[in-house]
């Protein structure tokens, strides 16, 4: 009997024309590091009395389909997750390289289907009606650069054969922490130890009564862009901004030697006044848990630009 191994696992993604209906074709093979995407259905313990000390059979509860997918931040495949999180981009360029601009604030986000496969069992699980609830990643000095996409799905269908055909392949070009930089109002921020970013759509599940146990839909609510920046305390510029309650523009970017780059610009970022602690003889650090808001001049909270050789998403 064959045993499932993560090393042989497969994942393919395609955007849907109709919510909850997996496309017949157009799937792309997606690189991923791990996933918890799945459906679960808990049991409700019987509350009935008069049958002795041993309980009666439990009752099935509602089905929940969701989970996280950890993906590499690369020059091409990451664009699919950005489209799912922000909506379709505005693409410019008559020839490669192309620039894809993703903007926050869209009320209409695309749904997509994801199939995960374990061919040695075989088990192929199709998750339809998927929406990205949040997208998170960290910036650091070293390590592997990955992002975590939190997904809300309508349901799960399990078969023994794949329904995606032969998915299109992607040439993987990964960004690394070494390629990253952070600027504030166009100037480099010094002494940054680490940074964390989370863009959330705050998906609202439409949990109606249905015979199949699935949700009716998933609607985006008020978006949020939050995170933190940990810095070695060397000057008062960030603290002064926090005290004055003034916004700034933070830009988080990665650039490859071959020209591909990824930039997230938070147009109006507000910093809280942090506690400056002296915990020992080592350097003093300060953590700023920032929040972004809509910028009245730009007209949105953030813009994410991805430049690569892919013509469209």
C-alpha positions in Angstrom: 0.0 0.0 0.0 1.4 3.4 -1.0 1.7 6.0 1.7 1.2 9.7 1.1 4.2 12.0 1.2 4.3 15.7 1.2 7.3 15.6 -1.3 4.9 14.3 -3.9 2.0 16.6 -3.2 0.6 18.8 -6.0 -1.4 22.0 -6.1 -3.1 23.7 -9.0 -5.2 26.9 -9.1 -7.6 28.5 -11.5 -9.9 31.5 -11.2 -13.6 30.8 -11.4 -16.2 32.4 -13.8 -19.0 31.4 -11.4 -18.6 31.3 -7.7 -18.3 27.8 -6.4 -18.0 26.2 -9.9 -14.5 24.8 -10.6 -13.3 25.7 -14.1 -12.9 22.8 -16.6 -9.4 24.1 -17.7 -7.0 26.9 -17.3 -5.2 25.6 -14.1 -1.7 26.6 -13.2 0.7 24.5 -11.1 1.4 26.4 -7.9 4.6 26.2 -5.8 3.9 25.8 -2.1 5.7 24.9 1.1 2.8 23.6 3.2 -1.0 23.8 3.4 -3.7 23.2 6.0 -6.5 23.8 3.5 -9.3 21.2 4.2 -12.9 20.6 5.2 -13.9 19.5 8.7 -17.2 18.5 10.2 -17.3 18.1 14.0 -19.8 16.0 15.9 -22.3 17.3 18.4 -22.6 15.1 21.5 -26.1 13.9 22.3 -27.8 15.7 25.1 -30.7 13.2 25.5 -31.5 11.7 28.9 -33.3 8.5 29.9 -31.1 6.1 28.0 -28.7 5.2 30.8 -25.1 6.4 31.3 -23.9 5.5 27.8 -24.6 8.4 25.3 -26.7 8.1 22.1 -25.1 8.5 18.7 -23.6 12.0 18.0 -25.1 14.3 15.4 -23.0 15.8 12.5 -22.5 19.6 12.8 -21.9 22.2 10.0 -19.0 21.7 7.5 -16.2 24.3 7.5 -13.7 24.5 4.6 -10.8 26.8 5.1 -7.0 26.8 5.9 -3.7 28.3 5.2 -1.3 27.9 2.3 2.4 28.8 2.7 3.8 29.9 -0.6 7.2 31.3 -1.8 7.3 35.0 -2.7 8.5 34.8 -6.2 8.4 36.9 -9.4 5.5 35.1 -11.2 3.4 32.7 -9.1 2.9 35.1 -6.3 0.9 37.3 -8.7 -2.0 34.8 -8.6 -2.3 35.2 -4.8 -2.1 39.0 -5.2 -4.9 38.9 -7.7 -7.0 36.8 -5.3 -6.3 39.2 -2.4 -6.6 42.5 -4.2 -8.5 41.9 -7.4 -7.4 41.9 -11.0 -4.3 44.2 -11.6 -3.8 47.0 -14.1 -1.1 45.8 -16.4 1.1 48.1 -18.5 3.9 47.4 -21.0 3.8 46.6 -24.7 6.5 43.9 -24.2 8.3 42.2 -21.4 8.9 43.2 -18.7 5.3 43.9 -17.7 4.2 45.9 -14.7 1.1 44.7 -12.7 -0.4 47.1 -10.3 -2.7 45.7 -7.6 -4.8 48.2 -5.6 -6.6 47.9 -2.3 -10.2 48.7 -1.8 -11.9 46.6 -4.5 -15.4 45.5 -3.6 -15.3 42.6 -6.2 -12.7 40.0 -5.4 -12.3 37.0 -7.7 -13.0 33.5 -6.4 -10.9 30.6 -7.4 -10.6 26.8 -7.2 -7.6 24.9 -5.7 -6.9 21.2 -6.1 -4.4 19.5 -3.9 -3.3 16.0 -4.9 -1.6 13.1 -3.3 -1.2 10.8 -6.3 0.2 7.7 -4.4 -3.1 7.2 -2.5 -4.7 8.5 -4.8 -6.6 11.4 -3.3 -7.4 14.7 -5.1 -9.3 17.3 -3.2 -10.9 20.2 -5.1 -11.7 23.3 -3.1 -14.1 25.6 -4.9 -15.4 29.1 -4.1 -12.1 30.0 -2.5 -11.4 33.6 -1.3 -8.3 35.0 0.3 -9.1 36.2 3.8 -5.6 37.5 4.5 -2.0 37.6 3.2 0.9 37.8 5.6 4.7 37.7 5.4 7.7 38.8 7.4 10.9 40.6 6.4 14.1 39.6 8.1 17.9 39.5 7.6 18.0 35.8 6.6 16.0 32.7 6.0 13.5 31.6 3.4 11.0 34.3 2.2 7.4 32.9 2.2 3.9 34.3 2.6 0.9 32.7 4.3 -2.4 33.0 2.4 -5.5 32.4 4.7 -8.3 30.9 2.5 -12.0 30.6 3.0 -13.6 28.0 0.7 -17.2 27.1 -0.1 -16.6 23.3 0.0 -14.5 20.3 -0.7 -14.9 17.5 -3.3 -12.7 14.4 -3.1 -12.0 12.1 -6.0 -9.4 9.5 -7.0 -8.5 11.3 -10.3 -7.3 14.8 -11.0 -9.7 17.3 -12.5 -7.2 19.9 -13.6 -5.7 18.1 -16.6 -2.2 19.2 -17.3 -1.7 22.5 -15.5 0.6 25.2 -16.8 4.1 25.4 -15.3 5.7 28.4 -13.9 9.4 29.3 -14.0 10.2 29.8 -10.4 12.3 33.0 -9.6 12.2 33.5 -5.8 12.8 36.7 -4.0 14.9 36.4 -0.8 15.3 38.5 2.3 18.7 39.6 0.9 16.7 41.4 -1.9 14.5 43.3 0.5 14.5 47.0 1.5 12.2 49.3 3.6 11.8 53.0 3.0 9.8 55.8 4.9 8.7 58.7 2.8 11.2 57.7 0.1 14.2 57.4 2.4 15.8 54.2 3.7 14.9 53.3 7.4 18.1 52.4 9.2 18.5 49.9 12.1 15.5 47.8 11.1 15.7 44.3 12.7 12.5 42.8 11.3 9.1 43.7 9.8 5.7 42.0 9.6 2.9 42.8 7.1 -0.7 41.5 7.0 -3.3 42.5 4.5 -6.8 41.3 5.5 -10.0 41.3 3.5 -12.0 40.3 6.7 -14.1 37.9 4.7 -17.7 37.5 5.8 -19.0 34.0 5.4 -22.6 33.8 4.2 -23.7 30.9 6.3 -27.3 30.1 5.2 -29.3 26.8 5.6 -28.5 24.5 2.7 -28.9 20.8 2.1 -25.3 20.4 1.1 -23.9 22.2 4.1 -21.9 24.7 2.1 -21.8 28.4 2.6 -23.7 30.6 0.1 -20.8 33.0 -0.5 -17.9 35.0 1.0 -18.0 38.8 0.9 -15.1 41.1 1.7 -15.6 43.6 4.5 -13.5 46.6 5.6 -9.9 45.8 4.6 -7.0 46.2 6.9 -3.2 46.6 6.4 -1.3 46.2 9.6 2.1 45.1 10.8 5.1 45.9 12.9 8.6 47.2 12.5 11.3 46.3 15.0 14.2 48.8 15.0 17.3 49.4 17.0 16.7 52.6 18.9 19.1 55.2 17.3 17.0 58.3 16.8 13.7 59.9 17.6 12.2 60.2 14.1 9.7 57.4 14.4 8.8 58.2 18.0 8.2 61.9 17.1 5.9 60.8 14.3 4.0 58.6 16.7 3.6 61.4 19.3 2.5 63.9 16.6 0.0 61.4 15.1 1.2 62.1 11.6 1.1 59.5 8.8 4.0 58.4 6.6 4.4 56.3 3.5 6.1 53.0 4.1 7.4 51.0 1.1 8.5 47.3 1.4 10.3 46.1 -1.7 12.3 43.2 -3.2 14.4 43.4 -6.4 16.2 40.6 -8.3 19.4 41.0 -10.3 17.4 40.0 -13.4 15.1 43.0 -13.1 12.0 41.5 -11.5 10.7 43.4 -8.5 7.9 43.5 -6.0 6.9 46.6 -4.1 4.1 47.2 -1.5 3.5 50.8 -0.7 1.3 51.7 2.3 0.4 55.3 1.5 -0.7 56.5 5.0 0.8 54.6 7.9 0.1 55.6 11.5 2.5 54.6 14.3 1.6 54.1 18.0 3.7 55.5 20.7 5.9 52.6 21.8 7.3 51.6 25.2 11.1 52.0 25.1 12.5 49.4 27.4 16.1 49.0 28.6 16.3 45.3 29.3 20.1 44.8 29.7 23.5 45.8 28.4 22.6 44.9 24.8 21.2 47.4 22.3 17.8 48.9 22.9 15.0 48.0 20.5 11.6 49.5 19.8 8.6 47.8 18.2 6.1 49.9 16.3 2.8 48.2 15.6 1.6 50.3 12.7 -1.7 50.6 11.0 -2.4 51.8 7.4 -5.4 53.9 6.4 -6.8 55.3 3.2 -4.8 58.2 1.9 -7.0 61.1 0.8 -4.6 62.2 -2.0 -3.9 58.7 -3.5 -7.5 57.6 -2.8 -6.6 54.1 -1.4 -4.7 52.4 1.4 -2.0 50.6 -0.5 -0.6 49.7 -3.9 1.3 46.6 -4.8 3.4 46.5 -7.9 4.9 43.4 -9.5 7.2 43.6 -12.5 7.9 40.4 -14.4 7.8 38.7 -17.8 4.1 37.5 -17.5 1.8 39.3 -19.8 -1.4 39.0 -17.7 -3.1 37.4 -14.7 
